[in-house]
């Protein structure tokens, strides 16, 4: 039983930056992986990145490598997504998700716990 709440979304110009936060409560443990997904209108929800709170390993989608950085603060039960060099195609609702196990899973069905999402809009 894990509850997730995202924050930090907003409107930014292309080339700008945003930092998203996801705070977890409930049965969160070091063995749980935390991930970020995003979904644009009319599009399938896609995997962005995941991090293991146990070992700190990360798994990035190719589309965001070198631009996005996931980090953690276990004392605060919070995961961050630093997004730099934002592009209009990054516009989407960004969702935080959690699962018990490894980070090399990219399907929404592999993550049983989800936040409500936060809107990120990148203007051209």
Buried (B, 14 or more C-beta within 10 A) or exposed (E): EBBBBBBBBEEBEEEBEBEBBBBBEEEBEEEBBBBBBBBBEEEEBBBBBBBBBBEEEBBBBEBBEEBBBBEBEEEEBBBBBBBBEBBEEBBBBBBBBBBBEBBEBBEBEBBEBBBEBBEBBBEE
